[in-house]
């Protein structure tokens, strides 16, 4: 068995467990840790959308524009995620219950932040509905012991159903020139070449 440092792919097998952590346990506990996890994911989304905007969409270049773009995306994403976790925690504390309704209030908080950022009531309402329904559904699944984003380590390790039909070699197998009979050896010694095998040295 080979030994050495344990390595893994960047961000491999991490999204599901960390997202589950936001919905596991009581909603009025571990607020700081849950906010950090939420900020990690929304921060990645902020960087992704900022990269697309700066590199591929907007013609304005420069550090100033890049920073303005980061701020523009971080307000509804990072700010909305923090509002979601905060209002979920407050709702659970006030109601003294651990159910999906707390996450409905969290979705409303995210919608308030998104609506205030865009100054558009429809955007805020739509965001509140989508995030509230998602949070309620995910919390119900966690309470029932289910998992919307399960980890599949065996599938990652063993490939998929058509792996055995794929050729992962870098080069095709080279033809061999082994001498099999005495007659072939005598011919090579006599001619001094391997012309009989389709190759001449």
N, C-alpha and C positions, 0 to 999 in steps of 0.2 A: 504494500500500500504506500503510495508516494506521500512524503511528508513535506511540510513547508508552510509558509504563511497562508492564512485563510484569506482568499480574495473573492470578490463578487463584482458583477457588472454595476455600473453607476445606476443608482436608484432602482436596482432590481429587487423585486419581492418586497417592496416597502410601501407602495401606495395603498394597497388594501388594508394591511394591519394598522397603519397610521390613521387612515380615514375611519376605520372602525373605532379607534380610540376616542374619537370625538363624540361617539354615541354610546359608548359603553359606560357602565356604572351610573352613579347619580349625576343628574345634570347640574346640580348646585355645588359640585366638588371639582377640584383640580382646574380651576378656571385659567390660571396662568399657563399651565402646561398645554391645555387645549388651545389657548390663544396662540401659543408658539407653534404648535403643529399646524393650525389653520393658516397662520402667517407664512409658514414655509411653503404650503401649497399655493396660496394666492400670490405669494411673491414669485414663484416660478411662472405662474400664468402672466403676471405683470411683465416679467422679463421676456416671455415669449411674444406677447402682443407688441411690446415696445420694439423688439428686434424686427418684427414684420413691418411695423409702421415706419421705423427709421430707415431700414435698408431697402424695403421693396415698395412702399406706398408713397411716402411723402418725399417731395423733391428737396425740401429744406434739409441741409446737413449742418453738422456742427455739434459741439458739446452742449451749447445752450438749448438747442432744439431737442436733443436727446434727453436732457434732464427734464424739460417741460413735458415731454412725452411720458417719461416714467411717472411723473406726478399725476398726469392726466389719467393714467391707467391704474395707479396705485390707490387713488381715492375710492373708486367704486369696488375694486377687488379686495385689496388689503383692508381698507376701512370697512367695507361691507362684511368681510369675514369676521373682523373683530366685533362689529355690532351684532352679528348673528350669535356668536358665542356669549357675548355679554348679556343680551336680552334673554337668551335661553337660560342662562344662570339666574338672572333676576326672576324670571317667570317661575322657575323651579323653586326658588327660595320663597317667593310669595305664596305660591299655591301649595307648597310642601308635597309635591307629587313628582313622580318620575315617569312621565309618559310622553307621547308624541306631541301633545298640545304645546309643550314648552318649545319645541322646535318650530312650531307654527309661528310663535312670537319671534323666534330668531329670524325666520324668513321675512317677517314684517320689518324687523330692524334692518336687514340687508336691503330691502326695498326702499326704506326711508333714505338710506345713504345713497343708493343709486339714483333715486329720484331727485334728491337735493343736488347731487353732482351734475346731473344732466339738465336740471331745471325743467323736467318734463314729468308730469303726473302719470302719464300712461306708462312710461318706462319704470317708474317706481312701483306702480301697481302690478305690472307684469312680473317684475323681478321678485316682488314679495310673494306672489302666487306660486311662481316656479320654485323658488328656494324653500318656501314654506311647505309645499307638497312633497318636495324631495326630502326635506328633513323629517317630516312626519312619517313618510314611507320607510326611510332608512331606520328610524328609531323603532318602528314597529317590527321590522325584520330582526333587529338586534335583540329586542325584548323577547322575541319568539325563538331565538337561538339560530336564526338563519344568517346568511351572509350574501350581500349583493355583489361583492367583489372578492370571491374566494381566491386563495393562492393555489397555483397548480405547479408545484415543484417538479413532479414527475413528468409532466408534459414539457417543461422547459429542459429537463435533463435528457429525456429520451426522444425528443423530436415529435413528429406527428405521423399520421397513417401512411404517408407517401415517402418518408425518409429513406426507406430501403431501396427506392427506385432512383435516387439521386446519386450522381457521381461527384464526390467531394475531392477527388485527386487533382493535384495541380497539373500533372502531365500524364498523358496516356502511357500505358505500359510499353516499354521498349521491347522490340523483338529480340529474342535470345539467339545466340549463335553457338550453342553447345554442340560438340561433336557427338553424334549418337552411334555411329557405326565405324568399323575399321575402314571401309571403303571411302567414307567421307573424309576420314583423317588422311588417307593416302592421297586423295584428290587435292586436299589443301596443301599438303607437303609438295606435291608434284607441280601444281600451278603457282604456288606462292601467293595465292589470293583467296578471297571468299566470293568469287564471282558466281559460284553455284548457289549462293544464298541471297543473291540480289545486291551485293555490296562489295565494292572493290577498295582495297586499301592501297 
